[in-house]
């Protein structure tokens, strides 16, 4: 019994240590106080909280490429200021360790605005991207900019632990419209061909 307790304590401490080490060793702490730019739109809910996947067309919109001042980075959340308000990005990490922590951060933010890719947006879809709406014919990159990351790839494949590249490789993206409603976006040859449930 005593050995089991020590084992559980060891696992908890190891998890907590590796979790914090991922932040410390990632070099992300130096970005606290710095200006970065969101790589996808954010939609903030109550208490100005943003989840790693956006709801479909609800919440306060922070368009892609907005200047964001990083206030604090922890294993659980990133606090930042944008458009004169403070926000919190929760559940932002793909996994633990230095590499995953850096990949996760740069899934959401860029240190240079040109990295966001707004200059590559088709002029016909520029208004959609900046207003957080989808339109048939948009590329996957344009939809990501506009709507943020989908909640699921396919019916039951949550994107919480998926990299940006993994999401861009899928052709069926589900966004949550409400607790029970989903919106399906289907792509063919990299372009949006169908929106079901909006």
Buried (B, 14 or more C-beta within 10 A) or exposed (E): EEEEEEEEEEEEEEEEEEBEBBBEBBEBEEBBEEBBBBBBBBBBEEEBBBBBBBBBBEBEBBBBBBEBBBBEBEBEBBBBBBEEEEBBBEEBBBEBBBEBBBBBBBBBBBEEBEBBBBEEBEEEBEEBBBEBBBBEEBBBBBBBBBBBBBBBBEEEBBBBEBBBEEBBEBBBBBBBBEEEEBBBBEBEEEEBEEBEEE
